[in-house]
């Protein structure tokens, strides 16, 4: 299906990006999205990325399951279904010629967001229904919803574990919804099962490796190099699209 070197790079990317998420608390999903976009055909990126991120977020959800704020998840849950369904109906009619450029622009927007990220405190429960609808739309088009969701869960009335757990269960739900959505769009996951198994194992391993490294690495220096590499990847995705057009 794919060349050996492509599979090897993807496995290493899953290991590395899961490590990034464990160190920074986020950003692994968007980084993996960029790598997969650079290596894989556009139509398979979001469906496969969703499976890998489902495994990653489910692992965090299970680990912190006693800290989930369920009323927020229940408000988020049903509108997210509507958002995914609406996005899937639009996706079905899209030409993905510019997909790599979309992802590149999304990554650059994420890097800007990291510098000027909003602080949203103590939002009413009903606002998470609106968030679910918006996140469902975003989940199909680019896949990496973590940066978009993060500000809504940094609440004054949440402990750190509650932030991680509640955000993780909402992201798990989004990635789970993408599977039936892409099946309805006739995406066949079966040819990719062996690859997905390897990527899921790499993500789980990267999570534990990142936790081990957390106290041994200069976070400030790590962030600088991480942002530089991610920016270069985004520019490559945009430039390669423009050169092909």
Secondary structure, DSSP 8 states (H G I E B T S, - for coil): ---HHHHHHHHHHHHHHHHHHHHHSS-HHHHHHHHHHHHS-HHHHHHHHHHHHHHHHHHHHHHTGGG--HHHHHHHHHHHHHHHHHHHHHHTT---TTHHHHHHHHHHHHHHHHHH-----S--TTHHHHHHHHHHHHHHHT---HHHHHHHH--TT--HHHHHHHHHHHHHHHHHHHHHHHHHTT---GGGHHHHHHHHHHHHHHHHHHHHHTTTS-HHHHHHHHHHHHHHHHHHHHHHHHHH-
